[in-house]
Structure formats: C-alpha cells, structure tokens
C-alpha cells in the first residue's frame, strides 16, 4: 500500500471513528436499522428472504453450538457491545463518576428507583387487562391475533422495561439539549451506567438456566488468563482473543447468557496506567472497540431483534395488552421511579444534587431514560418462549422507546431554550 493510500485509509477510519463517537449519529443509525428491519420483515416482497436469512443456522466446529443467524447477532455479535460496557464500567468504577459513591449517590439511587417502578406498572397494567379478560372470572389476556394468554405467562416480561439504552438517551440529549449544563449529562451518564450494571445482574440472575457446573471452571480459568494477559507489557492479542472466545463458549455451555462474557473480561481489564502508559488500558480499548460496537454490533443486532413478522401490522397492534403495558412502563414508569427517588433522597435522605441542579431540572432527562431499546430487546427475547409474545414485546419496546424519545425531546428542547435565554440575560447583565 502506498503512502497516499495509507493517508486516505487513515482519513476514512478517522471519519468512521467520528461517526461512532457521535451520540446523535450512532443513535440515528441504530434506529434506522430497527425501523428498516420492521419493514423488511413485514413487506410481502422481502419477508420470506429476511426470515430465511435470520433462520440460517451456523455451527461452531467441535461444539454443540448451532445457532441461527439472528441468534448469533444476539448471543455473539452483541458480546462486543457488552465488552465495551464492561470496559466503561471498570473505568467509571475506578476513576470515573462511580469512583466516589458519595458524589454519585443520587443518580445511583435513581437508577435503582428507575428499575423498580416500571415492572410494578407493567404487572399492574397486565393484571388490569386480565381482570376484564375472557373467561368466567378473567385471568386471561387476548393478544392482537386472538390468542388467549394467561396472566402469569404475560407477566414473565416484567424485566423487559427495566433497562435504559445509554446510546439512545445520550443521542436524544445531543439532538435536543445543546445548551444544557454538563451536570445534567453527567447525571444521566452515571444513572445509565449503574442501570447497565443492574441490567447485567438481572440477566445473570433471572435469565440463566445453569446446566453443566464444571464449565464454571472454564470461566474461572479464562478470567484468570485474561487478567494476566492484558496486564503484560506487550499484550499477545491472538491469545487474548482466543481466551475471550473460550470464555464466551464456557458461558454458553454453563447456561449463563454468553454476552456476559464480554462484561466479565471488560471488568478484569486494568483501568489505571501501567508500564508507564499515559492512558488506562480499559479506556483505550473501549475507544478502539467503539466503532465496531456502535456501527456493527448494535445495528446488526437491532436489524434482527426488531425484524419480527406480524400477520397484520396495523395501528391495532398498539392496543395489544403487552404493548400497552410496556409503553406505560417505559414512558411513565421510568421517569416516575427516577423523579420519586431523587425527591426522596434529597428532601428526606439528606443527599444533594450536583451544584446548580434541582430535582425538577432532571425531569426531561428522566423521560429520556424511558428509551429501552438494546438491553430491553435482549430481555424480551429471553423472557418469552412464545414467539407471538416475544414479537409483541419487542414491538412494545420500540413503540415505548420512540414515544419516550419524542416526549423527552420536546421537553429537553424547551429546557435548553430556557437555559439559552437565561445565559443571554446573564451575559447582558454582566456587560452592563
């Protein structure tokens, strides 16, 4: 390759990095893939081909791992995203916003409140539908296709609306809140980071079916090898990659969702400078992986996660009990839980918001936390064995996330305009 080709290649890669680093562009790309997949899966001309691609099976040689392409996107490719989450979490816990629990106490508690309230509303709305459902004494729920589902079966999706999609929520902030103080973004970042950690724990605890216990030995061995290799002065990357793949296989075989292998090895990566380096390895590796996570793993996952076929894709789908319950949980439950927790922790618990912030200032950002998307799609596919419920749940997540994004966008733009006016008045007053 000539020097000129190298320059052009570097320029192209730099452009890719800029797109990946933009909350606004990366969020719009993922949303575009999600909407495209919904169209492809339901257009008569493309539905059969889309389903055929999604159901094409690929086996891992010399293992019993044989998954369709759609599952490889969910269980395999999404591991790259969870690896970046693990690296970011390690950095935040070591030197970032979570390193000082006292300073981060309010957003951390708000993350907990924002995860507890949506399931309560989800179960309440589902119970309300079942109360007046078919049967002599209710207890059943009708889907949009007329299938009869028990309340217990539908309530299995209680965890679906718990997660906040940090990429989308920050994209909304970037689009509509240019004049807001950095403390609001920092609050949202801290909240969403803790939310990610809690969602990971939730998936590990409630959506794992432990099979062969001896594979835990493989996980422990891979974890120890990874921790040793990434601390070496010269990291042997082919060996590190092999250990990462083996950790993924071990997670899969033991029955824990394999994407959590990415979180595990990410948390074992050094987050302080070693060997005279100027930047921590966790931060540096997360930066390098970001384009692959943001522009490959997440869009492809969104493509297959939302590519569900409905016999009749119509406005009536929005009246599905499951879809309504998810919309209420995301759009109402998330901000309600966050704002209530913020008020209680500051007014009754003696904690303090960041300097210059009041509890009511957080309402628009709290509404943005109702954008579930990535992890909510994943939990929806894990919570429901019934394909119809899984499809409706993912549609409900998409609908609820879009409504939350639109609502928070309007509120954030108004809040941003108010900050701009106040800033202009302050500047004029100081000039006088």
PyMOL commands that set and color helices and strands:
alter all, ss='L'
color gray80, all
select helices_A, chain A and resi 3-21+23-42+47-55+69-94+105-131+151-162+166-176+182-206+215-229+237-254+260-267+281-305+315-319+321-348+359-368+374-383+387-431
alter helices_A, ss='H'
color red, helices_A
select strands_A, chain A and resi 57-59+66-68+140-142+148-150
alter strands_A, ss='S'
color yellow, strands_A
deselect
rebuild
show_as cartoon
